[in-house]
Amino acid sequence: MLPEFPSSGYLVPPVLGFLVFSGLTVYSLRFGRGQAVNLLFAVLCLMGAMINADLVAVSVIADPAVALIVDRVSCVAFVFGPPVFLQFVHAFLGIRSRRKWEIGVYGISAAFSLTVPSPEFISEFHESPFGRIGRAGAAFHSFSVFAIAVIAYVLFLLVRSLHEAADAFSRHRIRYVLGGAGTAVALLGLNVLPVWGLAIYPPGHFSFIPAAFLAYGALKYDLLGVGSVVRRGAVYLLLTAMLASVYFLLISALHFFFMTASWERSLLLPLGLALLVVFLFHPLKTLLERLVDRFLFRGRYDYRELLRDLSGQLASMLNLSAIRSLLIGTALRSLRVRCVKLLLDGQPDGSFALYASGCGQADAEPQRITIPASLMHLFLQRGKPLSRAYAEKMCGGHHGRMVSLFDRLGAVWIFPLLSKGMPVGFLALGEKMSGELFVREDIELLSTLANQAATAIENARIYEEIERLNQDLEGQVARRTEALQRALEEKERTQKQLIVSESLAAIGQLVAGTAHELNNPLASASSLIQTSLEAIEDGGVPTAGDVQDDLRFAHRELQRAADIVRSLLSLSRQTRAYEESVQVNRVLDDALRVLHNQLKNLPVEVEKRYDGALPEIRGNFANLGQVFINLIKNAIQAVEGKTGRIVLTTGLDPSGTFLFVEIADNGAGIPEDVQKDIFKPFFTTKTVGEGTGLGLYISHEIVRRHGGSIAVHSEENCGSAFTVTIPVRR
């Protein structure tokens, strides 16, 4: 039989405490991801639940002996509460240098736990209007002093850390642990007062209030980093409850008013109810998400749609300045942060241009700030945003280079803007104006935003580069076209100078060679005239026949000299006009005439295979003569030292469109591996001093200007044949 439950409801608070602490225990174990802090928090909450359950149990169990056994069992949790609380706070604050203290406190609690089963710890019960509560033994008094000392030390650590916290995140976490867990433990610890015999309502009964405060902080500020999971879990729990309630009410109503045996066997009822659930699922889910966000998370996602809109705008922006303004402005307005700093335009030395807003800065020109190599490596290694708390943990203190960067930026979070695995910039955010924390879903949304901003910035850079190139393209084309035109004109002028120089050099050599040819007819004519004059002066009168013969001979010799001079003049005339009538056979004869002095003493036979019906072409007599002189000279040199044969052939192709001139010899021929290079400037197979390597190049250029082509067919030791093809009409 159970004793009468206190009519005033004094046991309701510990029941609430049991429920709240049990919920926190399940919450920590289910969503704590196995982290040491979360596991210790779960153990601490479990102890709180056991102590509150004990406060209720000892008052409702009828048999005092059984109640005493239950109370002593729960005292085990009470005894080990101080060391667990100490270890939890050390882990929470990142204090690792006091493990010996923890071991010592655990040892003392273990020693006190040995006294728990005996009357030295709890001897019997106090009976009061508030219910039963244990009576302290001698060991309990000693333990109380020990527990108060440990709790006071832990509370001192939390208060000091709260004052030293450098950012809102740390302050909020410490504030909720201090106000929630610290106060709850302190209230439960003050239960020693009625155990000592003071007739007061046990303060530990009110531990559900700070526990509820702690639960609210864990959900509101995601102290365990599981807010998104809890949010979804709450939504689906409520959704399931509502749908189950609707289903149950409908079944009950139908059964009460309409249900018959035929309805029970029909499939229409479950099918209709299933369809109803399907149609209600989505609207109910949306409604519940809004309600949970509004009442549990109190508008934490009010700006979520704005961030999505921002992402859409970023995807369509191609202007860096507009992207900067949108990113900074939206972060200030929507996230309600005190300061936003954007680092862009990275250089190889790790420096970035700093664009700031809301930070008390209004620099016309962005400053440059250098990201430490250690931080850059950490960002590339993690690929995730970095918080000041994590930076301090990695640095092992407040004086590391990474923490200095957070101090300089006034930031609590830095998000890398990564494109193709490399940082194109960083987004640094200060604390929220409301003092609220950046929770996990904030970080996830901002990370998505940072990724999209990085892509937008990279696209904008590429677009601006393309735009700049397009704007400068016309100028570059004009400048390069002008330079190319100058180069072509210079090339044309140089080629003309080369042709003139080579022509004059060749004519100079030919004049020296033809001087003897001119001297013979002139000497013959001069001698004949001189003989005739001497005969007349001596008084002799030559007969008319003799005079006629002498004059005819002198005329022939002078005509021969005139032909030589005419050929030289024709072949040496330099003119820019390419549009004169040219008889190709005559050009070949003039070339042979000026080369006669080189041929007459050589065992070389020159065979002419002219087409007498060749039409005249439009071209330049002197330049074509230079081509044929070069080719005939090369043929003469090719057959030098042997009985040579040079064949000059002219004709028309079958269509009558092109005229061809072939100059063939039976010389040494041209090696196959050099045939492809013979028309290049300054290429020669002759020894030094015997050729400049310009003859065939100039010949090729002259023929090209006439709209024709020049080709070679040669075999070693079998001779060569050069074929010049020129269009008849141009």
Backbone hydrogen bonds, N-H to C=O, Kabsch-Sander energy under -0.5 kcal/mol:
donor,donor_aa,acceptor,acceptor_aa,energy
9,G,6,P,-1.6
12,V,9,G,-1.5
15,V,11,L,-1.5
16,L,12,V,-2.4
17,G,13,P,-2.7
18,F,14,P,-2.7
19,L,15,V,-2.2
20,V,16,L,-2.8
21,F,17,G,-2.8
22,S,18,F,-2.3
23,G,19,L,-2.4
24,L,20,V,-2.4
25,T,21,F,-2.2
26,V,22,S,-2.5
27,Y,23,G,-2.7
28,S,24,L,-2.5
29,L,25,T,-2.5
30,R,26,V,-2.9
31,F,27,Y,-2.2
32,G,28,S,-1.7
35,Q,32,G,-1.6
39,L,35,Q,-2.5
40,L,36,A,-2.5
41,F,37,V,-2.3
42,A,38,N,-2.3
43,V,39,L,-2.3
44,L,40,L,-2.5
45,C,41,F,-2.4
46,L,42,A,-2.4
47,M,43,V,-2.3
48,G,44,L,-2.0
49,A,45,C,-2.5
50,M,46,L,-2.4
51,I,47,M,-2.5
52,N,48,G,-2.2
53,A,49,A,-2.5
54,D,50,M,-2.2
55,L,51,I,-2.0
56,V,52,N,-1.4
57,A,53,A,-3.0
58,V,54,D,-2.5
59,S,56,V,-0.8
60,V,56,V,-1.3
60,V,57,A,-0.5
61,I,57,A,-2.0
67,A,63,D,-2.4
68,L,64,P,-2.4
69,I,65,A,-1.9
70,V,66,V,-2.4
71,D,67,A,-2.5
72,R,68,L,-2.5
73,V,69,I,-2.1
74,S,70,V,-2.2
75,C,71,D,-1.4
76,V,72,R,-0.6
76,V,73,V,-1.2
77,A,73,V,-0.6
77,A,74,S,-0.5
78,F,74,S,-1.6
79,V,75,C,-3.1
80,F,76,V,-2.0
81,G,78,F,-0.7
84,V,80,F,-1.7
85,F,81,G,-2.8
86,L,82,P,-2.6
87,Q,83,P,-2.8
88,F,84,V,-2.6
89,V,85,F,-2.2
90,H,86,L,-2.4
91,A,87,Q,-2.5
92,F,88,F,-2.7
93,L,89,V,-2.6
94,G,90,H,-0.7
95,I,90,H,-2.8
96,R,94,G,-0.8
99,R,96,R,-0.5
102,E,98,R,-1.6
103,I,99,R,-2.5
104,G,100,K,-2.5
105,V,101,W,-2.6
106,Y,102,E,-2.7
107,G,103,I,-2.2
108,I,104,G,-2.2
109,S,105,V,-2.5
110,A,106,Y,-2.4
111,A,107,G,-2.0
112,F,108,I,-2.3
113,S,109,S,-2.2
114,L,110,A,-0.8
114,L,111,A,-0.8
115,T,112,F,-1.5
116,V,112,F,-0.5
116,V,113,S,-0.7
118,S,115,T,-1.2
121,F,115,T,-0.6
121,F,118,S,-1.7
122,I,118,S,-1.1
123,S,135,R,-2.0
126,H,133,I,-4.0
128,S,126,H,-0.6
128,S,131,G,-0.7
131,G,128,S,-2.0
133,I,126,H,-1.5
135,R,124,E,-3.3
136,A,195,V,-2.2
137,G,121,F,-2.5
139,A,120,E,-1.9
140,F,120,E,-1.3
141,H,137,G,-1.5
142,S,138,A,-1.5
143,F,139,A,-2.6
144,S,140,F,-2.6
145,V,141,H,-1.8
146,F,142,S,-2.1
147,A,143,F,-3.3
148,I,144,S,-2.7
149,A,145,V,-2.1
150,V,146,F,-2.3
151,I,147,A,-2.9
152,A,148,I,-2.6
153,Y,149,A,-2.3
154,V,150,V,-2.5
155,L,151,I,-2.8
156,F,152,A,-2.3
157,L,153,Y,-2.2
158,L,154,V,-2.2
159,V,155,L,-2.5
160,R,156,F,-2.7
161,S,157,L,-2.5
162,L,158,L,-2.1
163,H,159,V,-1.8
164,E,160,R,-1.8
165,A,161,S,-1.2
171,R,167,D,-2.1
172,H,168,A,-3.0
173,R,169,F,-2.2
174,I,170,S,-2.5
175,R,171,R,-2.8
176,Y,172,H,-2.4
177,V,173,R,-2.1
178,L,174,I,-3.1
179,G,175,R,-3.0
180,G,176,Y,-2.1
181,A,176,Y,-0.6
182,G,177,V,-3.0
183,T,178,L,-1.1
184,A,180,G,-2.4
185,V,181,A,-2.7
186,A,182,G,-2.4
187,L,183,T,-2.9
188,L,184,A,-2.6
189,G,185,V,-2.5
190,L,186,A,-1.9
191,N,188,L,-1.1
192,V,189,G,-1.6
193,L,190,L,-1.9
195,V,191,N,-1.5
196,W,192,V,-2.1
197,G,193,L,-0.7
198,L,193,L,-2.1
200,I,198,L,-2.0
205,H,202,P,-2.0
206,F,203,P,-1.9
207,S,204,G,-1.7
208,F,205,H,-0.6
209,I,206,F,-1.6
211,A,207,S,-1.8
212,A,208,F,-2.6
213,F,209,I,-2.3
214,L,210,P,-2.5
215,A,211,A,-2.5
216,Y,212,A,-2.7
217,G,213,F,-2.2
218,A,214,L,-2.5
219,L,215,A,-1.9
220,K,216,Y,-3.6
221,Y,217,G,-2.5
225,G,222,D,-1.6
230,V,226,V,-2.4
231,R,227,G,-2.7
232,R,228,S,-2.2
233,G,229,V,-2.7
234,A,230,V,-3.1
235,V,231,R,-2.3
236,Y,232,R,-2.6
237,L,233,G,-2.4
238,L,234,A,-2.5
239,L,235,V,-2.5
240,T,236,Y,-2.5
241,A,237,L,-2.3
242,M,238,L,-2.7
243,L,239,L,-2.6
244,A,240,T,-2.6
245,S,241,A,-2.2
246,V,242,M,-2.8
247,Y,243,L,-2.8
248,F,244,A,-2.7
249,L,245,S,-2.8
250,L,246,V,-2.5
251,I,247,Y,-2.4
252,S,248,F,-2.5
253,A,249,L,-2.7
254,L,250,L,-2.9
255,H,251,I,-2.5
256,F,252,S,-2.2
257,F,253,A,-2.6
258,F,254,L,-2.2
259,M,254,L,-2.0
264,E,260,T,-1.9
265,R,261,A,-1.3
266,S,262,S,-0.7
266,S,263,W,-0.7
271,L,267,L,-1.9
272,G,268,L,-2.8
273,L,269,L,-2.5
274,A,270,P,-2.4
275,L,271,L,-2.3
276,L,272,G,-2.2
277,V,273,L,-2.2
278,V,274,A,-2.2
279,F,275,L,-2.4
280,L,276,L,-2.0
281,F,277,V,-1.6
282,H,278,V,-0.7
284,L,280,L,-2.2
285,K,281,F,-2.5
286,T,282,H,-2.5
287,L,283,P,-2.3
288,L,284,L,-2.8
289,E,285,K,-2.3
290,R,286,T,-1.9
291,L,287,L,-2.2
292,V,288,L,-3.0
293,D,289,E,-2.5
294,R,290,R,-2.4
295,F,291,L,-2.7
296,L,292,V,-2.2
297,F,292,V,-1.5
299,G,293,D,-1.3
300,R,293,D,-0.6
300,R,297,F,-0.6
302,D,299,G,-1.9
304,R,301,Y,-1.6
307,L,303,Y,-2.0
308,R,304,R,-1.8
309,D,305,E,-2.6
310,L,306,L,-2.6
311,S,307,L,-2.2
312,G,308,R,-2.2
313,Q,309,D,-2.4
314,L,310,L,-2.7
315,A,311,S,-1.9
316,S,312,G,-0.7
316,S,313,Q,-0.9
317,M,313,Q,-0.6
317,M,314,L,-1.0
323,I,319,N,-2.3
324,R,320,L,-2.6
325,S,321,S,-2.4
326,L,322,A,-2.6
327,L,323,I,-2.7
328,I,324,R,-2.7
329,G,325,S,-2.7
330,T,326,L,-2.3
331,A,327,L,-1.7
332,L,328,I,-2.0
333,R,329,G,-2.4
334,S,330,T,-3.0
335,L,330,T,-0.8
335,L,331,A,-0.8
337,V,331,A,-0.8
338,R,431,E,-3.1
340,V,357,S,-2.2
341,K,428,A,-2.7
342,L,355,Y,-3.6
343,L,426,F,-3.1
344,L,342,L,-0.6
344,L,353,A,-2.4
347,Q,351,S,-2.0
350,G,347,Q,-2.3
352,F,369,I,-2.9
353,A,344,L,-3.3
354,L,367,Q,-3.8
355,Y,342,L,-3.1
355,Y,353,A,-0.6
356,A,354,L,-0.5
357,S,340,V,-1.9
367,Q,354,L,-0.8
369,I,352,F,-2.8
371,I,350,G,-2.5
376,M,372,P,-2.5
377,H,373,A,-2.6
378,L,374,S,-1.9
379,F,375,L,-2.6
380,L,376,M,-2.4
381,Q,377,H,-2.4
382,R,378,L,-2.9
383,G,379,F,-3.3
386,L,414,I,-2.7
388,R,412,V,-2.0
391,A,387,S,-2.3
392,E,388,R,-2.7
393,K,389,A,-2.0
394,M,390,Y,-2.5
395,C,391,A,-2.6
396,G,392,E,-1.8
397,G,392,E,-1.1
404,S,400,G,-2.1
405,L,401,R,-1.7
406,F,402,M,-1.8
407,D,403,V,-2.5
408,R,404,S,-2.6
409,L,405,L,-2.3
410,G,406,F,-1.3
411,A,406,F,-1.9
412,V,429,L,-2.9
413,W,429,L,-1.6
414,I,386,L,-2.4
415,F,427,L,-3.2
417,L,425,G,-3.0
418,L,416,P,-1.0
419,S,422,M,-3.0
422,M,419,S,-1.5
424,V,417,L,-3.3
425,G,417,L,-0.8
426,F,343,L,-1.9
427,L,415,F,-2.9
428,A,341,K,-3.4
428,A,426,F,-0.6
429,L,413,W,-2.6
430,G,339,C,-3.0
432,K,436,E,-0.6
433,M,336,R,-3.4
435,G,432,K,-1.3
439,V,437,L,-0.8
443,I,439,V,-2.3
444,E,440,R,-2.5
445,L,441,E,-2.5
446,L,442,D,-2.8
447,S,443,I,-2.5
448,T,444,E,-2.1
449,L,445,L,-2.4
450,A,446,L,-2.7
451,N,447,S,-2.4
452,Q,448,T,-2.3
453,A,449,L,-2.7
454,A,450,A,-2.5
455,T,451,N,-2.0
456,A,452,Q,-2.6
457,I,453,A,-2.9
458,E,454,A,-2.5
459,N,455,T,-2.6
460,A,456,A,-2.6
461,R,457,I,-2.6
462,I,458,E,-2.3
463,Y,459,N,-2.8
464,E,460,A,-3.1
465,E,461,R,-2.4
466,I,462,I,-2.6
467,E,463,Y,-3.1
468,R,464,E,-2.8
469,L,465,E,-2.5
470,N,466,I,-2.7
471,Q,467,E,-2.7
472,D,468,R,-2.0
473,L,469,L,-1.0
474,E,470,N,-0.7
476,Q,472,D,-2.8
477,V,473,L,-3.2
478,A,474,E,-2.9
479,R,475,G,-2.9
480,R,476,Q,-3.0
481,T,477,V,-2.9
482,E,478,A,-2.5
483,A,479,R,-2.5
484,L,480,R,-2.8
485,Q,481,T,-2.8
486,R,482,E,-2.6
487,A,483,A,-2.5
488,L,484,L,-2.9
489,E,485,Q,-2.8
490,E,486,R,-2.8
491,K,487,A,-2.8
492,E,488,L,-3.0
493,R,489,E,-2.8
494,T,490,E,-2.8
495,Q,491,K,-2.9
496,K,492,E,-2.5
497,Q,493,R,-2.5
498,L,494,T,-2.8
499,I,495,Q,-2.9
500,V,496,K,-2.9
501,S,497,Q,-3.2
502,E,498,L,-3.3
503,S,499,I,-2.7
504,L,500,V,-3.1
505,A,501,S,-2.7
506,A,502,E,-2.7
507,I,503,S,-3.1
508,G,504,L,-2.8
509,Q,505,A,-2.1
510,L,506,A,-2.6
511,V,507,I,-3.0
512,A,508,G,-1.8
513,G,509,Q,-1.6
514,T,510,L,-2.8
515,A,511,V,-1.1
518,L,514,T,-2.4
519,N,515,A,-2.1
520,N,516,H,-1.8
522,L,518,L,-1.8
523,A,519,N,-2.9
524,S,520,N,-2.4
525,A,521,P,-2.6
526,S,522,L,-2.7
527,S,523,A,-2.7
528,L,524,S,-2.3
529,I,525,A,-2.4
530,Q,526,S,-2.5
531,T,527,S,-2.4
532,S,528,L,-2.3
533,L,529,I,-2.5
534,E,530,Q,-2.2
535,A,531,T,-2.2
536,I,532,S,-2.1
537,E,533,L,-2.6
538,D,534,E,-1.9
539,G,536,I,-1.4
540,G,535,A,-1.9
547,V,543,T,-2.3
548,Q,544,A,-2.5
549,D,545,G,-2.4
550,D,546,D,-2.9
551,L,547,V,-2.8
552,R,548,Q,-2.6
553,F,549,D,-2.5
554,A,550,D,-2.8
555,H,551,L,-2.7
556,R,552,R,-2.4
557,E,553,F,-2.3
558,L,554,A,-2.7
559,Q,555,H,-2.6
560,R,556,R,-2.4
561,A,557,E,-2.1
562,A,558,L,-2.6
563,D,559,Q,-2.5
564,I,560,R,-1.9
565,V,561,A,-2.5
566,R,562,A,-3.1
567,S,563,D,-2.7
568,L,564,I,-2.3
569,L,565,V,-2.9
570,S,566,R,-3.1
571,L,567,S,-2.6
572,S,568,L,-1.5
573,R,569,L,-0.9
575,T,573,R,-0.6
580,E,619,G,-2.0
582,V,617,I,-2.7
584,V,582,V,-0.7
587,V,583,Q,-1.7
588,L,584,V,-2.2
589,D,585,N,-2.2
590,D,586,R,-2.5
591,A,587,V,-2.1
592,L,588,L,-2.4
593,R,589,D,-2.5
594,V,590,D,-2.2
595,L,591,A,-1.2
596,H,593,R,-0.9
598,Q,595,L,-0.9
599,L,595,L,-1.5
600,K,596,H,-2.5
602,L,599,L,-1.8
604,V,602,L,-2.4
605,E,644,G,-2.4
606,V,604,V,-0.5
607,E,605,E,-0.6
607,E,646,I,-3.2
609,R,607,E,-0.5
609,R,648,L,-3.8
612,G,610,Y,-0.8
614,L,611,D,-1.5
617,I,582,V,-2.4
618,R,728,V,-0.6
619,G,580,E,-2.7
619,G,617,I,-0.6
621,F,619,G,-0.6
624,L,620,N,-2.5
625,G,621,F,-2.5
626,Q,622,A,-1.9
627,V,623,N,-1.8
628,F,624,L,-2.4
629,I,625,G,-2.6
630,N,626,Q,-2.4
631,L,627,V,-2.3
632,I,628,F,-2.9
633,K,629,I,-2.8
634,N,630,N,-2.3
635,A,631,L,-2.0
636,I,632,I,-2.7
637,Q,633,K,-2.7
638,A,634,N,-2.0
639,V,635,A,-1.7
640,E,637,Q,-0.6
642,K,639,V,-1.6
644,G,603,P,-1.8
644,G,642,K,-0.8
646,I,605,E,-3.2
647,V,664,A,-2.4
648,L,607,E,-3.3
648,L,646,I,-0.5
649,T,647,V,-0.6
649,T,662,E,-2.8
650,T,609,R,-1.9
651,G,660,F,-1.7
653,D,658,F,-2.4
656,G,653,D,-2.0
659,L,726,I,-3.1
660,F,651,G,-2.8
661,V,724,V,-2.4
662,E,649,T,-3.1
663,I,722,F,-2.5
664,A,647,V,-2.4
664,A,662,E,-0.6
665,D,720,S,-2.5
666,N,645,R,-0.9
668,A,638,A,-1.0
674,V,671,P,-1.3
675,Q,671,P,-0.7
675,Q,672,E,-0.6
677,D,674,V,-1.5
678,I,674,V,-0.6
678,I,675,Q,-0.7
680,K,677,D,-1.8
682,F,693,G,-1.2
683,F,680,K,-1.5
683,F,693,G,-1.0
684,T,682,F,-0.5
690,E,687,T,-2.1
698,I,694,L,-3.0
699,S,695,G,-2.3
700,H,696,L,-2.7
701,E,697,Y,-2.2
702,I,698,I,-2.5
703,V,699,S,-2.4
704,R,700,H,-2.2
705,R,701,E,-2.1
706,H,702,I,-1.3
707,G,704,R,-1.7
708,G,703,V,-2.6
709,S,725,T,-2.2
711,A,723,T,-2.1
713,H,721,A,-2.1
715,E,719,G,-1.9
717,N,668,A,-3.8
718,C,715,E,-2.0
719,G,715,E,-0.9
720,S,665,D,-0.6
721,A,713,H,-1.9
722,F,663,I,-2.2
723,T,711,A,-2.5
724,V,661,V,-3.1
724,V,722,F,-0.5
725,T,709,S,-3.0
725,T,723,T,-0.5
726,I,659,L,-2.9
728,V,657,T,-2.8
